[in-house]
Structures are given as structure tokens and as C-alpha cells.
Amino acid sequence: MSGVLMASLVAAPAPAAAQAFGLAPERLGATRIDQKALRWEPCEDLDPVGDETLECATLTVPMAHGGRGDGDTVNLALSRVPATGTAEHTLLVNPGGPGSAGRRWASHTHRRMSPELREVYDVVAFDPRGVGASTPRITCDPGHFTAPRPDGVPAGPEAEQALRADAEEYARACVENTGPLLDHMRTEDLAHDMDAIRAALGRDEIDYLGYSYGSYLGTVYSALYPDRVRALILDSVVDPDNPWYESNLRQSLALDRSARNFFDWVARHDTAYGLGTDADTVAEAYYTLRSELAAEPVDGVVGPTELESAVIVVAYSGASWPTVAAALSDRIVGGDPAALKNLFDAYGEQPDAATDTGYGGYLAVQCTDAPWPKDWETWHEDAEGVHEAAPFMAWHNIWYNAPCATWDAEVEEWFQVGDGPYEHPAYRGGALIVHATGDGATPVEGSYSLRNRLPGSALVIEEGGLTHGVALTGNVCVDEIARDYLLEGTLPERVEGEGPDAVCQARPEPSPRTAQSEPLVDRPGTSE
């Protein structure tokens, strides 16, 4: 919206505790394997962002937690930046996805911390099972992304049927080329992996920072293991009340709102870009370009689908706006397509193993976390309705998730945090929730829903924020609240009613043709 270490103990609440929490035994990670110390060594395949010390290790965990498997295992690739002083705590970080490799975030997060935090925190990140350097790796069909791909807005029934066939074939390829791992890729499986990491680190409790999909992973972990969480920062959150199919439809509306904000910003800087002096005119220029690329892709590569896979970055990061606007202007006004091709090379989906594994990892989680409609008529009607209201990414998002309609792996019901059997009295949600109002990847309404489900939590809103992923990214107000929470356990006082509990003003919007894009919290195009 987009995860080396050695074996451990996968612990779980004792039976009495499990009964107190109301957790079903089959949803506990009760499998135990021999615990070994993690062997941290210099990373062979991962460089630090700066001059910080970066170490890697591997942890072996059961493929099927809870004693339900046949002994198969997975190897989780981990990274760590040690505390600059005495490590009093460990912060486990997940950047989202699902399907995103996460190890680089140990380095990113450590550098973004204040000196006081760096002194007392080890920062640990991991490539979730199936992706990145973790093995076995999800493999589907890298050729699926060979450009130019068909236009995602079908011109008629035949075009739509061809796109459906492509999605079905990709789902088949994932099953054929990956195997049994696909039955063990639910968010709960990843949460059990997190507790294996905690145990291998020798920590009774961990602190956790999860962006986007990582927020849902964190809430599931805190429900399964309420007594093993010290601090929980949930940033740019997934709405707990909307399973993935519904969530993606709502996301398309939020992505369109972000695009309108971008078009409006471009219009206010017409002297720099020449694409129009109002948002409607800029939008018309963009959609005209999209149609032109369907007839004549840039360099025979960048068609409308490739354009969308690149420009979706504007919904994730306001800092990307000058780069995207300049590329559009160069092609539309100046007739020079070079910057547009460079934009696709930087942000678009490429026909390579990394894109394939990330997309396959995304599907493996989302397609099995909750049921999806099996009748295509439901998908078609929803796509038509959302496209009429939000044309920026509606059909693109439909096809991104369409393999779930025929996904051949075990599917269970949505893990509803803070409700029914997953209400966790020992950890009543004393979490710090952070969200920007202009976030396009995860609509801000979800942060209020999560606040309601975690009664001890506090919600911090970045008013006017444009970026997906707020905490520890440079907003002084937000970062000071996060620092105090991690160091002292203090949260903004919870207000009566629906919240928010604290409001921080957004950083200034970017200036035209000057700002550089920040690294994405997730790969573009995902739900979270």
C-alpha cells in the first residue's frame, strides 16, 4: 500500500491465559522448536543507509505454527542496528505491504530516531516469510509484468475477459511455483513469527513500530500476545472494520482524493509546469496523456498501466509531487518523454523477481486473510461504480487484487481486533496511533475506527499531511510525541468522544521542481 536470523522458541500464552483472553487454541502460536542464540554478523547483501552498524542474522521458524504442520520450516532474514549505548529496549519495525521486504528499515528507523532513542534502543527489522531474503521465497510469474501491459480500463467485455484470464493465470502460477507456503501466509502466521523473533532476541517484551499494513500486523500481534508488548506505534493504519476486498474499494476513493490534491497543487504552480491553472484542467491533461500512451507507449514500454504504476506514488508521498509533475510536464508540454520513462524505471513495476515476489507476497496474505467474492459480477459492478467516482486507480486496484477471486489456498475469516474472541484485556490498546489527513493509501477514517477498538490508545492526526507514514519522518510535533511514548510510556491524554487526542500541523507542502522524493513506506499499488 508494500521483510538474517537463527532458530528460536515460538512461545504462546499458557492454556489458562489463552482461556482468559478467549483465544481459540488453533489460532495460537504454541509450536516450540529448539531455541538458539541469534548469530549476528555483518550483512553480506544489505548496506546501511549511513555509517551506522548494521548486522544480519537468520531465524528458523515452523511453516505452520501451533503444531499443525509436517515439520516444514521457513527462514526469516533479520537485520539489527544496535543501540549506541546500553540497549534497554528493542524496537521491531515493519514497513507494511504486505509483501514488502523490511530489513532496510532497521537502518532507516535508527537514523530517524532522536539521540536519546538511539542510545537505548536496538532496532530490528525483518523480511517477512516468503519475501526478500527470507526463504522459501514466493515465486509466481515475473513475465506477468512485461511492459507494455494491457490497459487496465477495459474497452469492452472481451478486453475485460482477457484481463480476468491474466489474473487467473497469475494465481495459478503462484500455486504451481510456490507450493505449501501459500497456506501459511496469513497475518496471524506473520504475528507468530514476530513472537519467535522476540523470543530469539531474549526479550520478555518488545516495542513495535508498524506502518500501513504493518499497523494491522501490530494489532493482531498485540491481540495474540498482549503480555509481550511494551509500546505499540501504529502509523497510517488499516481500518480494522473493513476486510481487504472492502478496504481496497475504499482505498481507490482515497487514492483519487490524493490525486485531486496533487492536480490542485500542480495547478497552483502553473508557471512551473504549464498543465493548467485549475485541478480539472490538469486532470484532463493527465487522462489525455493516459489515452495517448495506450496508442503509443513511451519507448514501447510505458503504456497506461505502467503510467499508473509509477504516478501512484503521489498518493504515498507529497515529496514526490515535483518529480512527477515535472515528468508529466516534460511529456505533455515539451514533448520530451525521457523523464516519464525515468519515472517508470524508478517507481513502476518491473518484470523481475523482486516485483514478482513482492506482488505474490501481497496476494498470499490478502487473499487468505479474509474471504473474497467468487462471482465476477460483484467485482465488475463494484469496479464500474468506483471508477465512475474515482477514475485515478479504480480499475488498476481491481486488477491488482483480482487473483484473489480464484486464489487456491486456505482462507479464514478476518481477524477482527478488539472484538469478540480477540478482545485482549491485558493489553487494552495503549497504543500510539498516527495518521495524516491526506494519506491516499490508507484513508484517515480507519484511524478513528482503530482508536475506538483500542480503548487505551491515543490518536495523533497530522492535519494537512500528505505522506503515507508519519512517525519519525521529520514532523517535530509527531516525533516528540513518539519519543516521549517510547522513552516514558506517556501518551497524549485521551479526549472524550471520537478524537483525535492530539493534532500536529503538517510540514510545508513541497516547492515546485525542487523537492526530492522520500523512500516509500510501501510499494505502490498495495492496499496498505
Salt bridges, closest charged atoms under 4 A:
GLU41 OE2 - ARG39 NE 3.57
ASP45 OD2 - ARG103 NH2 2.96
GLU52 OE1 - ARG111 NH1 3.44
GLU55 OE1 - ARG80 NH2 2.68
GLU116 OE2 - ARG483 NH1 3.78
ASP127 OD2 - ARG103 NE 3.10
ASP151 OD1 - ARG290 NH2 2.70
GLU160 OE2 - HIS380 ND1 2.82
GLU168 OE2 - ARG164 NH2 3.87
GLU169 OE1 - ARG172 NH2 2.72
GLU188 OE2 - ARG27 NH2 2.41
GLU188 OE2 - ARG186 NH2 2.35
ASP193 OD1 - HIS65 NE2 2.70
ASP193 OD2 - ARG129 NE 2.68
ASP195 OD1 - ARG198 NE 2.71
ASP195 OD2 - ARG228 NH1 2.73
ASP207 OD2 - ARG230 NH1 2.46
ASP227 OD1 - ARG228 NE 3.96
ASP241 OD1 - ARG453 NE 2.61
ASP264 OD2 - ARG268 NE 3.11
ASP280 OD1 - ARG260 NH2 2.63
GLU292 OE1 - ARG331 NH2 3.19
GLU308 OE2 - ARG290 NE 2.89
GLU308 OE1 - HIS396 ND1 2.91
ASP345 OD1 - LYS341 NZ 3.04
GLU349 OE1 - ARG149 NH1 2.72
GLU349 OE2 - ARG523 NH2 2.85
GLU412 OE1 - ARG27 NH2 3.93
ASP419 OD2 - ARG453 NH1 3.88
GLU423 OE2 - ARG428 NH1 3.09
ASP439 OD2 - HIS435 NE2 3.24
ASP439 OD2 - HIS468 ND1 2.90
GLU445 OE1 - ARG257 NH2 3.93
GLU462 OE2 - ARG507 NH2 3.47
ASP484 OD1 - ARG483 NE 3.25
ASP501 OD1 - ARG451 NH2 2.81
GLU509 OE2 - ARG268 NH1 2.79
GLU518 OE1 - ARG112 NH2 3.86
ASP522 OD2 - HIS468 NE2 3.01
